[in-house]
Amino acid sequence: MPASEKIQVNINSEIGELEYVITHTPGAEVENMTPENAARALYSDILNLNVALPEYNQFHGVLKKFAKVFEVRDLLADVLKIDSVKTSLIKKICQFESTDDICRYLHGYTSEELARQLIEGVEMRKDTLTKFLDNERFSLHPLPNFFFTRDATFSMNDKVMVSHMANKVRERESWIMEAIFDNHPQIKTETVNPVRLYDKSGKATIEGGDVLIAREDIILCGVSGRTTSQGIDSMLEYLKTKPGVKHLILQELPYSPESFIHLDMVFTLLDRDTCMIFEPLILRSSRHLTIHVVIEEQKVVKITEELNILSALSQLGMDLKPVFCGGQNDIFNMEREQWQSGANFFALAPGKVIGYGRNVHTMEALNNIGYEIIKAKDFLKNKVDIEQVKKFVLTIEGAELSRGGGGARCMTMPLRRKKIDW
C-alpha cells in the first residue's frame, strides 16, 4: 500500500473478512529461556525454536494469503526512528523495570537494533564485580510471550485498547504496542488505556485474550487470573462514554489449570451461527458464573446472571450452534485437546478458520458439521483450491507452538475486518 495511505482500525466482530493483522514471529527471545527461568516467563515448558518456527511460518504464510500482515518488530523499528518516541519508550522501560545503567547504551542503538533488543532482551554488561558474580544474564529480560500478540492490545471498533497485563514480565509488550499505535504513520487509530484512565483500586488487570467482539454492540470477556473484575469495571467506565446500548457478557474462568488462562481458550467464534466451546465449562459448570451487564445512556442499567454465554447471546439475537472441543463423547479427549489450545480458533472470514491440526477429535467434530479439513502445508503448495470450498479449517502443525500455551487467535492482533451482514 502507498506509504501515505493510513489504515483505519475497525473491528466490529470476530469473524468479518480479515483485511489487516499484526503478528510477531518468535525469535531468539524464545530460546533465551532456560528450565530455571521458564516459570518467571510464565511458561511451564521451554520451546525449541527450530521446531516451532516452521510451524509458525505455516501459520504466517496462511495469514499472508488472506490479509496484509504487519510484523511487530518492523513496526517498532519504524516508530523508534522518531527521536521523541525512542526517548520516551526507553525512559519508561528503564523507570519501571529493574535495570542497571543500560539506558545510556540503548540510546546509541539504531532503531532496528533497539527494536531487536527490546524484544529479545538486553544482555548484562559484566563490567563490575557485582555483575560478574550475578547469575542473571539479562539487564532487560526477553519477551518470550510476545508472539501471542493478542494480549498486549486489542482492537475495539475504531480504537485500540491498551492492556494492563497481570504479570510485570509482560508489561513491556503493552508499552511497545502503545508506542506503535500512537505513532506509526500508517495506522490511524486512538489508543485507550482503560485501567490507567479509570481504575483507582490498583487491582485492575485486563488482557486481550479475554476480550471477544461478538457484534458491534456485544463484547464477551473472561473474568480470569489475567483479567480482574476491577479491570472489567475500568472497561465498563470506558463503554459508558460511547453512544447506544452496549452488552458485556462475562464468563468466570477457573484459575487452574493454566490452559484456562483466557476466555478464548474455551470459547471462540467460527461463523455467524457457529462457535467452538469447551463444553464442560461453558455449558456444564455450576461454579463459574455467566453475567450480563447492560450499558445505556452512560450508565449501567442492569447486571444479571445468565445460564451460559450461548443463552445470553441468543436473547440478543445471536443464535449459535456449539461445536465441542475434543468431540462430544469423551471428557478426557475434551480436556486433552482444550489443553492443546483446541478451542482457540482464528477466523479469516465467516466459516473459514485456522486451528491446530493435532486436535483430531475437534477436527472430526468440525468435519461432521460440514467443515473441510485442509492442511496448511497443502494449501500453501497450491494443492487445494479453497475458492470452491464454502467452509474450511486450515490446520497448522502445532506440536511445538501449542506448548507455549496458545493457539491461532492468541497469535494475532487484527486491525481491520470487513463489516458483517448479520
C-alpha positions, -999 to +999 in steps of 0.1 A: +000+000+000+012+036-006+032+050+024+008+080+026-023+057+029-034+052+065-051+020+078-082+029+098-085+004+126-120-012+126-130-044+144-167-050+150-167-088+150-146-119+155-154-133+121-156-105+095-133-110+065-098-102+077-080-072+060-051-062+082-034-080+111-003-077+133+018-107+143+052-113+159+073-141+145+090-158+175+128-154+176+158-156+199+137-144+229+120-178+229+153-197+231+167-173+257+145-192+282+160-220+303+143-245+326+154-224+355+137-191+343+108-205+323+083-201+352+093-165+356+085-161+319+050-177+326+060-209+307+056-244+321+080-257+294+106-244+271+102-242+233+126-254+206+127-225+181+140-248+153+108-268+156+084-240+165+095-217+137+085-239+107+051-244+124+047-206+128+058-200+093+029-222+081+005-200+101+021-168+089+020-180+053-017-187+056-024-152+070-005-136+042-027-153+016-058-136+031-047-103+045-019-077+048+003-088+077+025-065+097+053-076+120+057-061+154+095-058+151+092-039+118+065-015+132+086-009+163+117-001+143+097+024+123+085+043+153+119+042+171+132+063+142+112+092+158+136+106+184+108+116+209+093+081+208+127+064+212+135+086+242+101+082+258+100+044+255+135+040+268+127+062+297+095+043+306+112+009+304+142+020+325+119+036+350+096+007+356+119-023+350+147-033+373+177-023+353+212-011+358+228+017+338+220+002+304+198+031+294+227+052+283+237+024+259+202+020+245+201+055+230+231+046+209+215+017+191+199+020+157+162+017+156+164-018+141+189-030+167+170-014+196+137-030+184+155-064+184+170-060+219+138-047+235+121-079+224+150-104+226+165-090+258+194-068+266+224-087+280+240-076+312+274-060+307+296-078+332+318-047+339+317-047+377+324-075+402+288-075+413+276-080+378+303-106+371+291-126+401+254-122+392+239-153+377+214-132+358+222-130+321+200-100+312+195-065+323+163-064+303+146-098+302+135-112+269+098-112+259+091-149+250+053-144+252+052-116+226+043-139+197+009-141+215+002-106+201-035-108+211-028-100+247-010-066+250-036-046+229-069-054+213-090-036+187-125-024+196-144-007+169-120+021+157-100+023+189-071+002+203-074-008+239-041-010+258-040-039+282-027-037+317-010-071+320-014-093+350+023-100+352+050-075+352+072-096+329+047-088+301+041-051+307+068-040+282+047-057+255+019-032+261+042-003+261+057-013+228+023-018+212+010+015+226+041+033+211+034+017+178-003+026+177+002+062+189+030+070+165+031+048+134+023+069+103+004+041+085-020+033+113-050+055+120-065+050+155-065+063+191-053+042+220-073+039+252-059+025+284-090+020+305-071+009+336-049+040+335-079+062+329-104+048+353-090+024+379-085+036+415-082+002+432-047-008+420-061-043+413-072-039+377-057-060+350-071-069+316-056-088+287-067-092+251-072-129+251-101-124+274-119-100+252-140-110+221-160-087+200-191-108+192-210-080+175-207-042+174-228-039+205-218-072+222-185-078+240-176-111+256-150-110+284-134-136+307-130-129+344-098-148+349-064-150+365-053-124+339-084-101+338-098-090+371-133-077+379-116-043+385-101-044+350-136-051+336-150-022+357-125+000+340-137-011+306-173-005+317-164+031+325-150+035+290-180+019+274-203+044+293-187+071+272-199+055+239-233+061+224-260+034+221-267+003+241-237-020+249-239-055+262-210-070+281-213-108+287-188-120+313-177-156+319-158-166+351-129-189+345-111-212+369-076-201+378-062-236+371-052-255+352-032-229+332-049-238+299-079-217+312-057-186+310-082-166+288-117-168+275-105-176+240-091-208+253-126-221+260-148-201+235-142-187+200-165-177+171-163-196+138-192-183+118-224-162+120-241-191+136-213-214+150-189-213+179-162-236+194-166-243+231-150-263+259-184-278+268-177-288+305-170-252+314-193-233+290-224-254+294-220-276+325-201-256+351-222-246+381-194-228+399-184-203+373-209-175+367-220-160+334-230-124+339-247-099+316-241-062+320-262-037+300-249-001+295-272+026+282-272+064+284-238+065+301-247+041+330-250+005+339-288-002+338-287-040+345-264-067+359-279-102+358-267-138+360-273-158+328-275-196+323-245-195+300-229-175+271-250-191+244-282-184+263-272-148+268-263-143+232-295-160+220-315-134+239-297-107+219-304-123+185-272-143+181-282-180+180-250-200+179-246-238+174-217-250+196-190-274+184-174-292+212-136-290+216-124-326+218-156-340+204-188-348+222-185-381+240-152-384+259-143-359+287-107-370+285-104-360+248-121-327+256-097-319+284-066-331+265-075-310+234-085-280+253-051-281+270-036-281+235-055-249+225-082-270+208-108-243+213-086-214+202-095-207+165-090-176+144-114-167+117-101-155+084-137-149+073-171-164+083-168-202+083-131-200+073-108-206+102-073-216+113-065-241+141-041-268+153-044-300+133-031-320+162-066-318+179-080-346+158-113-350+178-120-313+174-113-315+137-136-345+134-164-326+151-160-297+127-159-320+097-191-336+109-209-303+105-196-295+071-161-280+075-135-293+051-102-300+069-073-287+049-036-290+058-020-256+057+011-271+040-011-284+012-028-250+008+005-232+007+017-256-020-014-248-041-026-284-038-061-273-028-085-248-045-102-233-015-123-210-037-145-240-042-148-247-005-176-229+014-164-237+050-130-249+060-104-253+087-068-247+076-048-268+100-013-258+111+012-282+127+013-271+163+031-298+183+057-273+195+038-240+192+010-253+214+034-259+242+036-222+246+000-221+258-019-205+230-033-210+195-042-192+163-063-165+179-036-158+205-010-152+178-030-125+160-038-088+167-064-079+139-065-042+129-094-043+104-122-067+093-149-062+068-183-054+082-206-085+088-240-085+073-259-101+102 
